[in-house]
Amino acid sequence: MQGTGVLTGKVVEIDHGNGIATRYGHLHRYTVSVGQRVEARTHIGLLGSTGHVSDPRVHYEVIVNGQSQDPEKFIELARLVPIAEKQRSCALLPTARRSTR
């Protein structure tokens, strides 16, 4: 997904499969296209301040089966996963969200 939201500004959502997605908001600019497959460590956008923020930042969100989760548990889990597993491809999904900014 690539789009804009009123609160989070420009957003990229990556579908990891099995009901898991990650969302990155407040981006200044996208560096990926809708539907593009991305590898681990691919640059997906530039840090920005779109949406309702006053300084540059990135909003990181983990969604499991449509429900937002505390991303900290996934960050801790990632430290235990071998790097080979992180190289798996993911796909971006389309969106229709709009922003006032």
HUSUL-V558718 format. One record per backbone hydrogen bond with DSSP energy under -1.0 kcal/mol. NH is the residue of the N-H (numbers start at 1). CO is the residue of the C=O. E is the energy in kcal/mol with one decimal. If there is no record, write none. Layout:
# HUSUL-V558718
nh = <NH & NH>
co = <CO & CO>
e = <E & E>
This chain:
# HUSUL-V558718
nh = <3 & 4 & 5 & 9 & 11 & 12 & 13 & 14 & 15 & 16 & 20 & 21 & 22 & 23 & 24 & 25 & 26 & 27 & 28 & 31 & 36 & 38 & 42 & 46 & 48 & 52 & 53 & 57 & 59 & 61 & 63 & 64 & 65 & 67 & 69 & 75 & 76 & 77 & 78 & 80 & 85 & 88 & 90 & 91>
co = <11 & 97 & 9 & 5 & 3 & 24 & 1 & 22 & 91 & 20 & 17 & 63 & 14 & 61 & 12 & 59 & 8 & 10 & 46 & 44 & 33 & 90 & 39 & 29 & 57 & 7 & 51 & 48 & 25 & 23 & 21 & 67 & 19 & 64 & 62 & 71 & 72 & 73 & 74 & 77 & 82 & 85 & 38 & 15>
e = <-2.5 & -1.2 & -2.3 & -1.8 & -3.9 & -2.2 & -2.7 & -3.0 & -2.5 & -2.6 & -1.8 & -2.5 & -2.2 & -2.7 & -2.7 & -2.2 & -3.7 & -2.1 & -3.3 & -2.2 & -2.0 & -2.5 & -1.7 & -2.6 & -1.0 & -1.6 & -1.4 & -2.6 & -1.6 & -2.2 & -3.1 & -2.7 & -3.1 & -1.9 & -2.8 & -2.1 & -2.3 & -1.7 & -2.2 & -1.8 & -1.0 & -1.3 & -2.1 & -1.6>
